Amino acid sequence: MDEKRCYGCMELLGEEEICPFCGNDNRTPNEGYQLPAGTILKEHYLIGRVLGQGGFGITYLGFDLYLEIPVAIKEYFPNGVASRNSQESLEVLGGAGELGERYRSSKERFLREVKLLARMSDVPEIVHVKNFFLDYHTAYIVMDYIRGMTLRDYVKAQEKHLLLPEVLKILDPVMCALETIHQAGMVHRDVSPDNIMLLENGTAKLLDFGAMRDVGFTAPGQLITQSTEALLKQGYAPVEQYQGKGSLGPWTDVYAMCATMYYCLTGKVPVDAPSRVLDEEIQWFEELGIPVPQGLEAILKEGMAIRSQERIPDMRTLRERLREIKSDTENNDKKETDTHFGEGNSSDKTESDRKDSGRLPKWLAAVATFAVAATAGGMLWNTTHVPTASSIQTEKTDSRLLAANRREANRFDGQTGDPADSQKTGTETEIDDASGIEQDGSITWQIEGFPGVIYQLDCSSGVFQIVRKEATYDFDSQTSPGIRYESASDAPWLAYRQFIRKLIIPTGLRRIGNQSFQGCSSLSDIEGLEYLEEIGYAAFSGAGLTSIRLGDTFRRLEGYAFENCSLKRVFFPASVASVSMSAFTGNPIERLTFAGDPFLVDELPRELEGIIIAGPSGGNVEQYCRQHQITFESTGALAK
């Protein structure tokens, strides 16, 4: 290929390395486990920058060398299973033994489901598959490349929550597409505001089919015969997705769709399903002071019923129920309008004008804030294998551990809500399950299958401590010792997350895995953070941290790691190689200082636009600041 293209936007370049169109630096490499930018697949597709990574794969910006158009290319690269060192080989390693078998069988299913998706080219709300093929011991899907704004970003950009007519105008076509998918015996499993893209022409498309499963036509409550990975998004996934063998079906996507509607109407992510099982309740519209049409709340409650047997069974029924609400609302609006604009009224407002009040806003006003998104699975970190609550083993809520956790949680329900109040009850809770032991006011867990690690929570002080650590590994990384849990019952401490005040990390721990302490709102003190090398996705999201101290061995900070904490200033040692800027979403960050020159990835969260970033001049940090118009302060010349 003689032409030189920008790996960030695929526009033609001259001799320059910095793209004049998008500001991308072609010298900035992809991560070592990703395909290098500039790779050509099958002598047909040029690989550019990484657009996103999810539970099943990596999505790249690509360029069709024959048709000369940008495309999105998704590589099958299951999180925690696949590995690759691109400096040595582009071949993807799927592991040996049981891990290798899991990789191969999942790849075959991945291709089978993509073939089915490709046959749905007549559904406009689904991103179209253009090609797929095998190479480098893995699979690739070539898809349309689209530009737009996710529904999540659109809702966040509004001054207030959306109204029902606008929500239904956006989501009804998506529900139609899901109905088509369900008729083919498939379940999407990852419906959420992140995976619904609003295009510049006002239409909506459903993204990210990496989690889609062929479940046939099981009935609600009937377990499918094959174990499903716990691939889910918190707040939008029903309880069956947290189970090794769950009752998946159209009702699974119904829950997610209703949760998406709730987010659009309130601006809030619903309480996740495991927390609801543990009696944490969703705040509904009346409690939030949000007026909605009569009957809507009942529909959404039924659509988000915890037990799948009690849920609205399919997308057609949900649409019919919502259509009745919409019809009643329009009739009421028309009556009020006819009263206001009756005979003899001089107003020139037409019936067409009144109908326009429920239309989507003009998208051109929002084009400047549109984010480029990869199709069919390109949103960064949009799925995870890690649940965030304990003991969701089946849809039954009477397991021994769950019952024990309920009883123990009840001990915290003192007048102050303080864990220390548990000592005033004079009650001893007997836990006869091997996963939980209570003694002397503390709770200790020895995770089944991981005899080398013991977790302990001191009820009186709220201190969570990893007592012993020997050769266990994080789900995402099989090279660095770290906290690992693959099912909800493996993380029972999360039933008490709101009471954990302090975390003690032992010297042997190298990584805090994805979502390990997400939602620990009282966690304000971490001892031993300087021992870590990596902090995973959303590991401390929602924690009460006001400051952190990273040690000289720290190397990688992943997306949303400290989302919605209270950090203001953070110093990164010279050892750091990669920092996701989304890690600080929702923080009052004033200044980030880098002793070295790591790669800064992800877009800067909107709330951090006034941030100051300090680091060595002439390197990656300064380049990122220039691209995103961030105030940069030089700490000296970049070390050669």
ABEGO torsion letter per residue (X at the ends): XABBBBAAAGBBBBABABBAAAGBBAABBBBAABBBBGBBBGGABBBBBBABBBAABBBBBBBBAAAGBBBBBBBBBBBGABBBBAAABABBBAEBEAAAAAAAAAAAAAAAAAAAAAAAAABAABBBBABBBBBGGBBBBBBBBBBEBBAAAAAAABABBBBAAAAAAAAAAAAAAAAAAAAAGBBAGABBAAABBBBAAGBBBBBGAAABBBAEBBBBGBBBABBBBBBBBBGABBAAAABABBBBBAAAAAAAAAAAAAAAAAGBBBBBAAAAAAGBBBBBAAAAGBBBBBGAAAAAAAAABABAAABBABAAAAAAAAAAAAAAAAAAAAAAAAAABBBGBABABBAAAAAAAABBBBAAAAAAABBBBBBGGABBGABBABBABBGBABABAABAAAAAAAAAAAAAABAAGBAAAAAAAGBBBBBABAABBBBGGBBBBBBBGBAABBBBBBAAAGBBBBABBBGBBBAABAABBBBBBABAAABAAAAAAAABABBBBBAABABBBBGAABGBAABABBBGAAABABBBBGAABGBABABBBBBAABABBBBGAABGBABABBBBBAABABBBAAAABGBABABBBBABBBBBBEBBBAAAAABBBBBBBGBAAAAAAAAAGBBBBBAEBBBX
